[in-house]
C-alpha cells in the first residue's frame, strides 16, 4: 500500500492491483506472506510488459500453485483446479470456447508442477508424459505447451483486452471495443504497456460516458482520498480502511477475485464507506489547510470542489454544500463539513 500511496509509479501500481485481482490468490489458503509478496513483485516487475511472459511466470508461481492445489495434481489422479482457472479466469473467460475435456487434458499437462518450501519444482515422477489434445488439436505434452495453446486461442487476447478496458474505461466494456483492442494487443506483440498507451489515447477513454462510470474499489477510494488531500494516512491504516469497506489486499474472496462494479456497494459497505469518510473528514486524518489551502468560509465550497471534483457538481448539491459551509462555526470547520459531504456523495465514489 505504501507504493500505491506515493512511493511507486501510479500506473504501475494500478496495473499491479489489476493483476492481483485477475490472477487472484489469497493468503487465507497460501498462509505465507512471503510467497504473496513475491507474487505481488512478479506483477509489479512484469505487469506492463509481455503478457505471455507474465502468464508463464504466474503459471509457475508458488503462491498460485499452493492456492490452486498444484501439489495434488499427479499422473493417474489429476487435480483440475489449476487447469480450470487457467481457462475460465486467467486466459479465456467463462464460456471462452473450451470444454470440460480441454480442462481435463490441460490438468494432465500440469501434473507434476509442485512447490517445495517456497520454490517451484517439477516432479517428473508425478507428470503425465502422454500426448494431450486441447481445443481439438493434439501435440501438447507439458504445462508450458498447455499455456501456449491457451495463448493461441482467439479468445485469449479478447479476454485480456476486456480486463484492461474494465479496469481503465468502463466496468462492462462494449464487445466491439473488446474485439478491437484484442486485435491491437496482438499487433503490439502482447505488450500491456503499449496497449494501455493506445487505450489512453483513444476517444473511448475520454468519452463523457467513461468519466466517473466505474464505482471505485475500496483500495482506489482510499488511495484517491489520501493522495488528493495530501493526507499523512499511514499505509497500514490505509490497508485497514480498505478492508473495512470490502477489499483486503492479499485476501480476495474467491478464485474470481473481486467482482467489482455494483458488488462494491451494498447497504453494509455503503454505511462503512460513509462512516469511514465522515470520520476522516471531521474527526481525524484531514488537514484542511494542507489539502485545500487556507480559505475563508465563503471560499470553502470552491476550494474543496477544485481538489475533489474539479468538473463541478449539479446545482442542488452545490446548494447543500453552501448551506453546510454557512452553518459551520469557523472557517476551518466549514472546509471539513464541505469535504465530508463531498466524500460521502455518490458522485465521489465514481471514477
N, C-alpha and C positions, 0 to 999 in steps of 0.2 A: 504493500500500500504506500510505502514511502516513495517508491518510484512513480506511482500514479499521482501523488500529491506534489510532484515537482522536481524530484531528483533524476527522473528519467526523461525520455523523449515522449511527448504526449501521444503521437500517432502510434509509436511502437508499443507503448503501454496499453493503448486501447486495443490494438491487434493481439497483444498477448492475452488480454482478458477475453477477447473473442475466441481464440483457440482453446482457452481453458474451458469455455462453455461448449465448444464444438467437440473436442476430444475429452469430454467430461470424465474426470477421475476424482474420487472422493477419499479423503483421508479417513473417513469413517470406517472404511474397509482396509485401505492400504496400511494405516496405522504407523506410518513412518514419514515424519515431516521432511526429512532429508530427501527422500525419494520424490515427494511432492514438490519441493523447492527445485530439485534438479529438473523435473518435468517442466516447471514454470520457466526455468532458464532456457530450456530447449525451445519453447515457444518464443521467448524473447530473442534468442540468437538466430532463429531461422524463420520466424513468423512472417517476415516481409520478403523472404527470398523465394526459392523454387518450392512450390507446394509438393511436388513429387518427392523431393528430398525430405521435407518435413514429414510427409506421410510415412515414408520408410523408417525414419528415425523414431517417430511415435510408435510405430508398429513393434519396435523392439525396446521401448521404454519400460524399465522395470515396474514403475508405478502402474502403468497401464496393464501390464501382464498380470500383476497381482490383482488389480481391480476386476479384470475380466477372466480370471481363473486360468491363465496360461499354464500354470504348473499342473493343472488337472487334464490337459489335453494330450492324450497319448495314443499311439497306434493301437487299433483294436477297440478303443473306448474313447473316441473323440469328444471333447467338450466344445460345443458350438457357440459359446458366449462371445468370444472374441470375434470369430468369423462373422457372426450375425451383425455385430455393431460396425465392423469394417464396412459392410454393405449398407446397412439400414441407417446408420447415423454418420459415419465418417466419410464415406466415399460416394454413395449413390442416393441416399434418402429413402424414406418409406415408399414402397411401390416404384422403386427406381429401375425396374427391368431385370430383376433377378428372381430366382426361385428358391424354394427350400432345398432343392438338390444342390444348387450353387453354394448355399451356405454349408451344407454337409461336406461338399468337396473341398471348399476352402478350409474348413476345420481340419480336414486331413492334412492339408498343406502346412498348416500352422502347428501341427503336432510336433512335440519336442522343443518348442520355444518355452524356455523356463527362466526362472530367477533364482539365483543362489546368492545369499547375502543381499547385496544391493547391485548385483551385476546380471546382465542378460547372459544366458548360457543356452547354447543349442545342444540338446541331448539326443545324439544320433540314435541311441537305442530306443528312444521313445517316438521317433519320427516315422511316419508312414511314407516310405520312399516310392510308392507306386504312382502311376500317372493319374492325374485328376482332370476332370472335364468341368470347366467353368464357363458359363454363358454359351454353352453348346459347342465349345471348342476344347480339345484336349491339349496335351503338351505341358501342363502345369505339374510340377513336382515339389517345388519349395514354397515356403511362405513368401519369399521375395517375389517369386513369379506370380503368386496369387495377388499381391499388391499391384504389380504391374498390369495384371489383367483387369483389375478394378479401375486403375487409372486410364486404361484404354477404352473403357466403356463410354459410349457417347453421353451418358447422363452425368458422368463424374464432373466435368468442368461446369455443367449447369448447376449442380448441387453446390459447388464451391462458390460460384458466382452468386447464387442465391444467398449464401451465408454473408458474403461481402455486402450485398445490397441491403439485406435485412438489418445489418449492423450499422450501416452508414447512411442509408437513404430512407427506407420505409420497412416497417416490420413485415408487411406482406407485399413484396415487390411484384410488379406485373410480369407475367410469364414471358412476354415479348422482350422485356429488359433482361430477364434472366438468360434467355437464349442468346441475346446479343452480346452480353458480357461473358457468357460461357465461351463463345467463339473468340472473343477478344483475349480471354485468359490463355487459350491455346496459342493464339498468334503471338502473345507475349511470352511464350515458352514457359507457361505456368508461373510466371513471376508475380507474386502477390503485390509487391510494392508498385511495380509499373502498372498493373491493372487498377489498383486503387487510384493512382495518379490520373488515369484516364477517367475513372468514375468521378473524381472530384472536379474534373474539367468538363464533364458532360452536363447538358442542360437539365437532366433529371435531378442532379444534385442540388441545384439552386432553384428548382421549380417551387412555386408557392406551396404546392401540396406536400413537398418534402420538409418544409420548415415546420418545426415543432409537430412532427407527425408521429413520433415514437414516444412511448412512455419511458421515462428514464429508469434504468435499473437502479437498485439501491446503491451500488458502487458508483455508478455515474452521478447519481443525485448527490451523494456525499462529496464526491470529488468536485462537482460543479459548485456547490455551496462553499466549500473550503477554498478553492482556488479563486473564485470570483470575488470573494470578500477578503482575500489575503489573511485568512484565519491561521492561527497557530495550532489548530486541532492536530493532535499527535496521530501518527499512523495507527497506533494501537486503538485509540479512541475512534478513529475513522472506521477501522475494521469492525469494531463492536457496534457502531451505529448502523453500518450497512447490514450487519447480521440481525439486528433488532427489527429492521424493516424488510427483511426477507432474503438477503443474499450473503451467505457466509462463504468467504473465499476458501478454496481447497475443500469445500463441502457441498458440491452440487447435489440436489436431492435425489436424482436418478441418473441412469446412464445417458438420458437425453439432455442432461444439463439443466439449465433454467429455461422454461418455456418462453419467457419474455412477454412482451405485448401486454394485453389486458390482465394476464396472470399476475403481474406485479401488483395489481390493485384489487383488494377485496376489503370488506369492512374492517377487518383486523389490521391489515397492513396500512390502510389509509389513515386510521386513527394513530398508528405508530409513527407514520411519516409526519402527521400533523403535530403530534406531541414532541417528536424529536426536533423538528424545525422551529417550533414555537419556543422550545426550551433554549435552543441555540441562539435565537434572536433576542429573547427577552431576559434570559436568566444567565446564560454563560456562552462563551465562545465567540460572540460577535463584538469586535471593536469597531463601533460605528464610524469613528473618525478615520481609522486606518482603512476601512472598506470604502467609504463614500466621501471622505473629506469632512472638514469642519463646516457644517452648514446650519443655517437658521431653520426654524420650524417651517417657515413658508417655502423653503427650498427643499424640504425633506423628500417630497414625492418625486420631483425631477431628479434629485441626486441618486436616489435608490433605483429608480427605473433605468437611469442611464447605465448603471452597472449590471443590474439583474435582468432587465427586459428592455433592451435598447430599442426594440421595434415598437414599443409602446403597448398600451392596453386600451380596452374599449371604454367609452365614457362612464358607464355605471361603475366599473372597477376603479377608475380614476377618482370618481366622486367619493367612493368608500375610502380610498387611501387618503384623500384630502381631509375627510372627516376624522379619520384616525389621527392624523398629524395635528389637526387643530384641537383635539381633545387631550393631547399629551400635556404633561406637567412641565416639560422642559424641551429644549431643542434636541438634546441627545435622546430623550425618551421618544420624541416624535420619529426620529430616524429608526429606532428599534421597533416601534409599533408598525411603521410602514413596511419595514423589512419582513416582519413576522407575517403580515398579511400577504405580501408578495410570495414569500416562501411557501405558504400554505394554500395558495391559489392553484386550481387545477392546471392553469396555463403554464405555471413554472415547472410542472412535472413532465412537460413535453419537451423533447429535444429534437 
